[in-house]
Amino acid sequence: MTWGEAGYYEQAFRVVGRYVDEQKPRDIFFFEQDGAFVMRLLMGTQTGSRHVIAEFTRDELEGMIAQAPDFRGEK
């Protein structure tokens, strides 16, 4: 399936997945609330582990989806 054929959720999960891959968390707790995606990431640090909260509003997700082809070198 191509990017243009993918639905909203598939595109949103792809761009959020890119963010998660960059963070390299040990564990993820993920939920959707009022159209926003909220994640609690368990991050490993030199002094132990810590949780980080990340939230992506629907507007932010739509912006990330719009920019995604640029990251892949497509236009």
Backbone as XML, in Angstrom:
<?xml version="1.0"?>
<chain id="A" units="angstrom">
  <residue number="1" name="MET">
    <atom name="N" x="0.843" y="-1.175" z="0.000"/>
    <atom name="CA" x="0.000" y="0.000" z="0.000"/>
    <atom name="C" x="0.890" y="1.241" z="0.000"/>
  </residue>
  <residue number="2" name="THR">
    <atom name="N" x="0.550" y="2.201" z="-0.824"/>
    <atom name="CA" x="1.342" y="3.420" z="-0.897"/>
    <atom name="C" x="0.875" y="4.413" z="0.163"/>
  </residue>
  <residue number="3" name="TRP">
    <atom name="N" x="1.693" y="5.437" z="0.375"/>
    <atom name="CA" x="1.384" y="6.462" z="1.373"/>
    <atom name="C" x="0.028" y="7.107" z="1.094"/>
  </residue>
  <residue number="4" name="GLY">
    <atom name="N" x="-0.246" y="7.432" z="-0.164"/>
    <atom name="CA" x="-1.497" y="8.081" z="-0.520"/>
    <atom name="C" x="-2.720" y="7.207" z="-0.331"/>
  </residue>
  <residue number="5" name="GLU">
    <atom name="N" x="-2.549" y="5.893" z="-0.361"/>
    <atom name="CA" x="-3.656" y="4.966" z="-0.180"/>
    <atom name="C" x="-3.937" y="4.677" z="1.295"/>
  </residue>
  <residue number="6" name="ALA">
    <atom name="N" x="-2.981" y="4.969" z="2.144"/>
    <atom name="CA" x="-3.119" y="4.668" z="3.571"/>
    <atom name="C" x="-4.142" y="5.608" z="4.208"/>
  </residue>
  <residue number="7" name="GLY">
    <atom name="N" x="-4.884" y="5.085" z="5.166"/>
    <atom name="CA" x="-5.858" y="5.890" z="5.895"/>
    <atom name="C" x="-5.184" y="6.750" z="6.959"/>
  </residue>
  <residue number="8" name="TYR">
    <atom name="N" x="-5.986" y="7.555" z="7.628"/>
    <atom name="CA" x="-5.461" y="8.482" z="8.632"/>
    <atom name="C" x="-4.670" y="7.764" z="9.722"/>
  </residue>
  <residue number="9" name="TYR">
    <atom name="N" x="-5.242" y="6.717" z="10.304"/>
    <atom name="CA" x="-4.573" y="6.051" z="11.415"/>
    <atom name="C" x="-3.253" y="5.416" z="10.977"/>
  </residue>
  <residue number="10" name="GLU">
    <atom name="N" x="-3.234" y="4.806" z="9.809"/>
    <atom name="CA" x="-1.987" y="4.199" z="9.347"/>
    <atom name="C" x="-0.910" y="5.267" z="9.154"/>
  </residue>
  <residue number="11" name="GLN">
    <atom name="N" x="-1.268" y="6.381" z="8.545"/>
    <atom name="CA" x="-0.299" y="7.456" z="8.360"/>
    <atom name="C" x="0.146" y="8.024" z="9.707"/>
  </residue>
  <residue number="12" name="ALA">
    <atom name="N" x="-0.802" y="8.224" z="10.628"/>
    <atom name="CA" x="-0.464" y="8.765" z="11.944"/>
    <atom name="C" x="0.463" y="7.822" z="12.705"/>
  </residue>
  <residue number="13" name="PHE">
    <atom name="N" x="0.173" y="6.522" z="12.673"/>
    <atom name="CA" x="1.035" y="5.561" z="13.370"/>
    <atom name="C" x="2.423" y="5.503" z="12.752"/>
  </residue>
  <residue number="14" name="ARG">
    <atom name="N" x="2.515" y="5.698" z="11.447"/>
    <atom name="CA" x="3.831" y="5.704" z="10.803"/>
    <atom name="C" x="4.672" y="6.887" z="11.272"/>
  </residue>
  <residue number="15" name="VAL">
    <atom name="N" x="4.071" y="8.082" z="11.326"/>
    <atom name="CA" x="4.867" y="9.250" z="11.738"/>
    <atom name="C" x="5.178" y="9.209" z="13.225"/>
  </residue>
  <residue number="16" name="VAL">
    <atom name="N" x="4.259" y="8.709" z="14.037"/>
    <atom name="CA" x="4.540" y="8.566" z="15.468"/>
    <atom name="C" x="5.582" y="7.472" z="15.672"/>
  </residue>
  <residue number="17" name="GLY">
    <atom name="N" x="5.516" y="6.414" z="14.872"/>
    <atom name="CA" x="6.513" y="5.344" z="14.954"/>
    <atom name="C" x="7.911" y="5.849" z="14.664"/>
  </residue>
  <residue number="18" name="ARG">
    <atom name="N" x="8.027" y="6.786" z="13.742"/>
    <atom name="CA" x="9.333" y="7.391" z="13.446"/>
    <atom name="C" x="9.876" y="8.093" z="14.693"/>
  </residue>
  <residue number="19" name="TYR">
    <atom name="N" x="9.005" y="8.838" z="15.384"/>
    <atom name="CA" x="9.404" y="9.511" z="16.627"/>
    <atom name="C" x="9.849" y="8.491" z="17.678"/>
  </residue>
  <residue number="20" name="VAL">
    <atom name="N" x="9.065" y="7.436" z="17.843"/>
    <atom name="CA" x="9.387" y="6.406" z="18.842"/>
    <atom name="C" x="10.721" y="5.744" z="18.506"/>
  </residue>
  <residue number="21" name="ASP">
    <atom name="N" x="10.949" y="5.427" z="17.241"/>
    <atom name="CA" x="12.224" y="4.821" z="16.836"/>
    <atom name="C" x="13.404" y="5.717" z="17.190"/>
  </residue>
  <residue number="22" name="GLU">
    <atom name="N" x="13.252" y="7.026" z="17.018"/>
    <atom name="CA" x="14.333" y="7.964" z="17.341"/>
    <atom name="C" x="14.611" y="8.004" z="18.842"/>
  </residue>
  <residue number="23" name="GLN">
    <atom name="N" x="13.575" y="7.826" z="19.662"/>
    <atom name="CA" x="13.734" y="7.902" z="21.117"/>
    <atom name="C" x="14.356" y="6.639" z="21.713"/>
  </residue>
  <residue number="24" name="LYS">
    <atom name="N" x="14.138" y="5.509" z="21.078"/>
    <atom name="CA" x="14.637" y="4.208" z="21.538"/>
    <atom name="C" x="14.197" y="3.878" z="22.979"/>
  </residue>
  <residue number="25" name="PRO">
    <atom name="N" x="12.895" y="3.880" z="23.236"/>
    <atom name="CA" x="12.427" y="3.573" z="24.590"/>
    <atom name="C" x="12.528" y="2.081" z="24.894"/>
  </residue>
  <residue number="26" name="ARG">
    <atom name="N" x="12.534" y="1.777" z="26.171"/>
    <atom name="CA" x="12.512" y="0.377" z="26.606"/>
    <atom name="C" x="11.092" y="-0.179" z="26.616"/>
  </residue>
  <residue number="27" name="ASP">
    <atom name="N" x="10.135" y="0.705" z="26.873"/>
    <atom name="CA" x="8.743" y="0.283" z="26.955"/>
    <atom name="C" x="7.861" y="1.470" z="26.580"/>
  </residue>
  <residue number="28" name="ILE">
    <atom name="N" x="6.658" y="1.174" z="26.100"/>
    <atom name="CA" x="5.729" y="2.220" z="25.667"/>
    <atom name="C" x="4.338" y="1.902" z="26.205"/>
  </residue>
  <residue number="29" name="PHE">
    <atom name="N" x="3.691" y="2.916" z="26.745"/>
    <atom name="CA" x="2.269" y="2.853" z="27.074"/>
    <atom name="C" x="1.609" y="3.883" z="26.169"/>
  </residue>
  <residue number="30" name="PHE">
    <atom name="N" x="0.668" y="3.467" z="25.332"/>
    <atom name="CA" x="0.097" y="4.314" z="24.301"/>
    <atom name="C" x="-1.411" y="4.350" z="24.433"/>
  </residue>
  <residue number="31" name="PHE">
    <atom name="N" x="-2.003" y="5.550" z="24.308"/>
    <atom name="CA" x="-3.455" y="5.635" z="24.217"/>
    <atom name="C" x="-3.862" y="6.870" z="23.429"/>
  </residue>
  <residue number="32" name="GLU">
    <atom name="N" x="-5.094" y="6.835" z="22.957"/>
    <atom name="CA" x="-5.659" y="7.957" z="22.213"/>
    <atom name="C" x="-6.705" y="8.610" z="23.095"/>
  </residue>
  <residue number="33" name="GLN">
    <atom name="N" x="-6.658" y="9.936" z="23.156"/>
    <atom name="CA" x="-7.616" y="10.672" z="23.967"/>
    <atom name="C" x="-8.055" y="11.915" z="23.205"/>
  </residue>
  <residue number="34" name="ASP">
    <atom name="N" x="-9.332" y="12.015" z="22.894"/>
    <atom name="CA" x="-9.891" y="13.168" z="22.175"/>
    <atom name="C" x="-9.124" y="13.487" z="20.900"/>
  </residue>
  <residue number="35" name="GLY">
    <atom name="N" x="-8.741" y="12.468" z="20.135"/>
    <atom name="CA" x="-8.036" y="12.665" z="18.875"/>
    <atom name="C" x="-6.541" y="12.885" z="19.014"/>
  </residue>
  <residue number="36" name="ALA">
    <atom name="N" x="-6.048" y="12.958" z="20.240"/>
    <atom name="CA" x="-4.609" y="13.106" z="20.472"/>
    <atom name="C" x="-4.021" y="11.751" z="20.839"/>
  </residue>
  <residue number="37" name="PHE">
    <atom name="N" x="-2.779" y="11.537" z="20.478"/>
    <atom name="CA" x="-2.066" y="10.331" z="20.885"/>
    <atom name="C" x="-1.168" y="10.698" z="22.052"/>
  </residue>
  <residue number="38" name="VAL">
    <atom name="N" x="-1.253" y="9.923" z="23.112"/>
    <atom name="CA" x="-0.447" y="10.161" z="24.301"/>
    <atom name="C" x="0.360" y="8.900" z="24.570"/>
  </residue>
  <residue number="39" name="MET">
    <atom name="N" x="1.652" y="9.089" z="24.836"/>
    <atom name="CA" x="2.527" y="7.955" z="25.119"/>
    <atom name="C" x="3.330" y="8.224" z="26.384"/>
  </residue>
  <residue number="40" name="ARG">
    <atom name="N" x="3.516" y="7.182" z="27.143"/>
    <atom name="CA" x="4.470" y="7.223" z="28.246"/>
    <atom name="C" x="5.605" y="6.292" z="27.842"/>
  </residue>
  <residue number="41" name="LEU">
    <atom name="N" x="6.776" y="6.862" z="27.674"/>
    <atom name="CA" x="7.941" y="6.101" z="27.233"/>
    <atom name="C" x="8.852" y="5.846" z="28.423"/>
  </residue>
  <residue number="42" name="LEU">
    <atom name="N" x="9.288" y="4.612" z="28.589"/>
    <atom name="CA" x="10.277" y="4.291" z="29.612"/>
    <atom name="C" x="11.643" y="4.370" z="28.951"/>
  </residue>
  <residue number="43" name="MET">
    <atom name="N" x="12.410" y="5.339" z="29.382"/>
    <atom name="CA" x="13.705" y="5.606" z="28.780"/>
    <atom name="C" x="14.819" y="5.134" z="29.711"/>
  </residue>
  <residue number="44" name="GLY">
    <atom name="N" x="15.832" y="4.521" z="29.133"/>
    <atom name="CA" x="17.004" y="4.133" z="29.898"/>
    <atom name="C" x="18.003" y="5.288" z="29.922"/>
  </residue>
  <residue number="45" name="THR">
    <atom name="N" x="18.537" y="5.574" z="31.087"/>
    <atom name="CA" x="19.546" y="6.627" z="31.221"/>
    <atom name="C" x="20.754" y="6.054" z="31.941"/>
  </residue>
  <residue number="46" name="GLN">
    <atom name="N" x="21.801" y="6.846" z="32.042"/>
    <atom name="CA" x="23.006" y="6.381" z="32.739"/>
    <atom name="C" x="22.748" y="6.158" z="34.216"/>
  </residue>
  <residue number="47" name="THR">
    <atom name="N" x="21.764" y="6.859" z="34.779"/>
    <atom name="CA" x="21.477" y="6.728" z="36.209"/>
    <atom name="C" x="20.272" y="5.844" z="36.498"/>
  </residue>
  <residue number="48" name="GLY">
    <atom name="N" x="19.735" y="5.191" z="35.492"/>
    <atom name="CA" x="18.576" y="4.324" z="35.682"/>
    <atom name="C" x="17.539" y="4.560" z="34.606"/>
  </residue>
  <residue number="49" name="SER">
    <atom name="N" x="16.290" y="4.351" z="34.974"/>
    <atom name="CA" x="15.192" y="4.525" z="34.028"/>
    <atom name="C" x="14.312" y="5.689" z="34.458"/>
  </residue>
  <residue number="50" name="ARG">
    <atom name="N" x="13.677" y="6.298" z="33.469"/>
    <atom name="CA" x="12.720" y="7.365" z="33.775"/>
    <atom name="C" x="11.617" y="7.339" z="32.734"/>
  </residue>
  <residue number="51" name="HIS">
    <atom name="N" x="10.454" y="7.829" z="33.125"/>
    <atom name="CA" x="9.326" y="7.916" z="32.206"/>
    <atom name="C" x="9.273" y="9.305" z="31.584"/>
  </residue>
  <residue number="52" name="VAL">
    <atom name="N" x="8.914" y="9.345" z="30.312"/>
    <atom name="CA" x="8.732" y="10.587" z="29.575"/>
    <atom name="C" x="7.342" y="10.536" z="28.949"/>
  </residue>
  <residue number="53" name="ILE">
    <atom name="N" x="6.597" y="11.625" z="29.085"/>
    <atom name="CA" x="5.274" y="11.718" z="28.475"/>
    <atom name="C" x="5.400" y="12.497" z="27.173"/>
  </residue>
  <residue number="54" name="ALA">
    <atom name="N" x="4.813" y="11.964" z="26.111"/>
    <atom name="CA" x="4.780" y="12.650" z="24.817"/>
    <atom name="C" x="3.329" y="12.687" z="24.355"/>
  </residue>
  <residue number="55" name="GLU">
    <atom name="N" x="2.883" y="13.852" z="23.911"/>
    <atom name="CA" x="1.522" y="13.999" z="23.408"/>
    <atom name="C" x="1.568" y="14.636" z="22.035"/>
  </residue>
  <residue number="56" name="PHE">
    <atom name="N" x="0.778" y="14.106" z="21.128"/>
    <atom name="CA" x="0.648" y="14.635" z="19.778"/>
    <atom name="C" x="-0.820" y="14.969" z="19.558"/>
  </residue>
  <residue number="57" name="THR">
    <atom name="N" x="-1.142" y="16.243" z="19.428"/>
    <atom name="CA" x="-2.525" y="16.645" z="19.158"/>
    <atom name="C" x="-2.881" y="16.278" z="17.728"/>
  </residue>
  <residue number="58" name="ARG">
    <atom name="N" x="-4.157" y="16.310" z="17.420"/>
    <atom name="CA" x="-4.591" y="15.987" z="16.059"/>
    <atom name="C" x="-3.969" y="16.964" z="15.056"/>
  </residue>
  <residue number="59" name="ASP">
    <atom name="N" x="-3.896" y="18.249" z="15.408"/>
    <atom name="CA" x="-3.274" y="19.232" z="14.512"/>
    <atom name="C" x="-1.794" y="18.927" z="14.289"/>
  </residue>
  <residue number="60" name="GLU">
    <atom name="N" x="-1.095" y="18.548" z="15.360"/>
    <atom name="CA" x="0.324" y="18.191" z="15.220"/>
    <atom name="C" x="0.486" y="16.955" z="14.347"/>
  </residue>
  <residue number="61" name="LEU">
    <atom name="N" x="-0.375" y="15.973" z="14.541"/>
    <atom name="CA" x="-0.308" y="14.752" z="13.731"/>
    <atom name="C" x="-0.546" y="15.059" z="12.259"/>
  </residue>
  <residue number="62" name="GLU">
    <atom name="N" x="-1.522" y="15.889" z="11.972"/>
    <atom name="CA" x="-1.800" y="16.241" z="10.583"/>
    <atom name="C" x="-0.616" y="16.975" z="9.954"/>
  </residue>
  <residue number="63" name="GLY">
    <atom name="N" x="0.061" y="17.836" z="10.733"/>
    <atom name="CA" x="1.258" y="18.505" z="10.237"/>
    <atom name="C" x="2.389" y="17.529" z="9.974"/>
  </residue>
  <residue number="64" name="MET">
    <atom name="N" x="2.565" y="16.560" z="10.878"/>
    <atom name="CA" x="3.606" y="15.546" z="10.711"/>
    <atom name="C" x="3.315" y="14.680" z="9.482"/>
  </residue>
  <residue number="65" name="ILE">
    <atom name="N" x="2.040" y="14.351" z="9.276"/>
    <atom name="CA" x="1.651" y="13.551" z="8.111"/>
    <atom name="C" x="1.951" y="14.325" z="6.835"/>
  </residue>
  <residue number="66" name="ALA">
    <atom name="N" x="1.645" y="15.619" z="6.835"/>
    <atom name="CA" x="1.896" y="16.445" z="5.655"/>
    <atom name="C" x="3.388" y="16.545" z="5.334"/>
  </residue>
  <residue number="67" name="GLN">
    <atom name="N" x="4.247" y="16.519" z="6.358"/>
    <atom name="CA" x="5.693" y="16.635" z="6.159"/>
    <atom name="C" x="6.357" y="15.294" z="5.867"/>
  </residue>
  <residue number="68" name="ALA">
    <atom name="N" x="5.683" y="14.204" z="6.103"/>
    <atom name="CA" x="6.282" y="12.872" z="5.967"/>
    <atom name="C" x="6.918" y="12.616" z="4.602"/>
  </residue>
  <residue number="69" name="PRO">
    <atom name="N" x="6.276" y="12.972" z="3.487"/>
    <atom name="CA" x="6.928" y="12.728" z="2.186"/>
    <atom name="C" x="8.272" y="13.441" z="2.059"/>
  </residue>
  <residue number="70" name="ASP">
    <atom name="N" x="8.438" y="14.604" z="2.685"/>
    <atom name="CA" x="9.713" y="15.318" z="2.641"/>
    <atom name="C" x="10.826" y="14.518" z="3.320"/>
  </residue>
  <residue number="71" name="PHE">
    <atom name="N" x="10.483" y="13.834" z="4.425"/>
    <atom name="CA" x="11.480" y="13.021" z="5.127"/>
    <atom name="C" x="11.932" y="11.825" z="4.297"/>
  </residue>
  <residue number="72" name="ARG">
    <atom name="N" x="11.031" y="11.344" z="3.447"/>
    <atom name="CA" x="11.362" y="10.208" z="2.591"/>
    <atom name="C" x="11.949" y="10.629" z="1.267"/>
  </residue>
  <residue number="73" name="GLY">
    <atom name="N" x="12.066" y="11.951" z="1.037"/>
    <atom name="CA" x="12.617" y="12.445" z="-0.228"/>
    <atom name="C" x="11.604" y="12.456" z="-1.353"/>
  </residue>
  <residue number="74" name="GLU">
    <atom name="N" x="10.308" y="12.361" z="-1.010"/>
    <atom name="CA" x="9.246" y="12.406" z="-2.016"/>
    <atom name="C" x="8.647" y="13.804" z="-2.033"/>
  </residue>
  <residue number="75" name="LYS">
    <atom name="N" x="8.116" y="14.195" z="-3.156"/>
    <atom name="CA" x="7.423" y="15.480" z="-3.212"/>
    <atom name="C" x="6.247" y="15.395" z="-4.128"/>
  </residue>
</chain>
